[in-house]
Amino acid sequence: MVLALGMLLSLAACSKQTDTDGGSDGEESLEGVTIEYWHINSETQGGPVVEELIQEFNETNEKGITVIGKFNANAYAGVAQNLQAELAIGEYPGVVQVGWNYLNYFAENFPQYVGPKRIIEEYVPEDEGYLEEMLEPNIIELGTAVNGEILGLPYAASTPVVFYNADIFRDAGLDPDNPPETFDEWLAAGQTIKDKTGKEGLYYEIIANTYTMSPMIQGVGAEMYELDKDGNATATFYTPETVELFRKWQAGFQNGACVEIGSEEALGAFAAGEVATQIVTIGKLAYMKESCNFDLRTAPFPRTGSKEDYSVCVGGNMLCCFAEEEKEIQACWEFMKFLYEPDSMAKWVEGTGYLPVTKSATDSEEMKAFLAENELMNASLETWTNARSWPSWPGANGMNVDQVLVDMRDAIISGADPDKTIKETQDKVNGML
């Protein structure tokens, strides 16, 4: 009797689902479809606005889709590791933020992704031309891997900048209206601040990726790697200029000009007025404005070499679809398009400090007014023409290369010989490649 009743209820549910699936206009309903949104936005880097956007989508989308936010610790490396584990057991989360530094690695090692072009061609042909309508060609290029595939929709775009406490600058006898421009000048300023005020002078973000380290190396004229005609990569970052750069950085820690602490601890210390500078992503801007009760300023990322070689990494991420069922893929696309709407993009930019990437956002009068009123973003906007793709290592070991480089950095900071360490690291990376 229980089995018979269960079958009857199942048939009734199927009948009801069939009725709602079709709809009077023939449009397939996505009622009841739930997807996850994997992101790296902590409380200090846009977490609140992410939750706000998810809630707004859940309350306003007319298709009955539910999105559940899932924060991933350890930034984009954490996303990649967690995604590997989920996909290994056949679980597909939905929309995933993939960092620019993992573009090629994901394209080669995560065949489960469903790229925007395929989504449009196979599932929503009515959106033909959407990418070209929303994005400039150079922004589309950001999400394009070396194999020519567009992995996802470019979303978060940033460059690293220097946030600095102008009050501490004055206390140290420095001119906050004329901040340093070069790496050497910032090291000298950090030393002066430490000697004259007792406060920590210079903090380069120390996290589990190469976001601020790669442009330092590229800035002295070195390249992280080169590709041959067959697309094979060879690491090339071991140069005399790179070694000298790391010698200076190491000396900064040894002499007290630089401080070695975790990124979250450094943010809190900066907001409390105990650390004078933060060299981090402009994506921390909203947190800085809310948390810092002093004369907060920004300056462009320090130049480590010549003006001709000066560059900054485009940080941030793209929105990638990892779904298997047709309805889930369509639900992912609906949410991704929602995040691209002008109002959503404006909230994202204002709630983080990231730069707008869509044409509709950058062309809107509201966004132009916002950027004009927020002078702290100028340090990032000024360097946009110097922005380069965040080096993304190809091959099966691509994700692990970043960790090897992070280990190299940490070893040198702790006192290892720069020349030997960088050479051994390059040899190790080439073995991995």
Buried (B, 14 or more C-beta within 10 A) or exposed (E): EEEEEEEEEEEEEEEEEEEEBEEEEEEEBBBEBBBBBBBBBBEBBBBBBBBBBBEBBBEEBEBBBBBEBBBBEBBBBBBBEBBEEBBEEEEBBBBBBBBBBBBBBBBBBBEBBBBBEBBBEEBBEEBEEBBEEBBBEEBBEBBBBBEEBBBBBBBBBBBBBBBBBBBBBEBBEBEBEEBBBBBBEBBBBBBBBBEBBEBBBBBBBBBBBBBBBBBBBBBBBBBBBEEEEEEEBEBBBBBEBBBBBBBBBBBBBEEBBBBBBEBEEBBBBBBEBBBBBBBBBBBBBBBBEEBBEEEBBBBBBBBBBEEEBBBBBBBBBBBBBBBEEEBBBBBBBBBBBBBBBBBBBBBBBBBBBBBBBBBBBBEBEEBEEBBEEBEBBBBBBBBEEBBEBBBBBBBEBBBBBBBBBBBBBEBBBEEBBBBEBBBBBBEBBBEBB
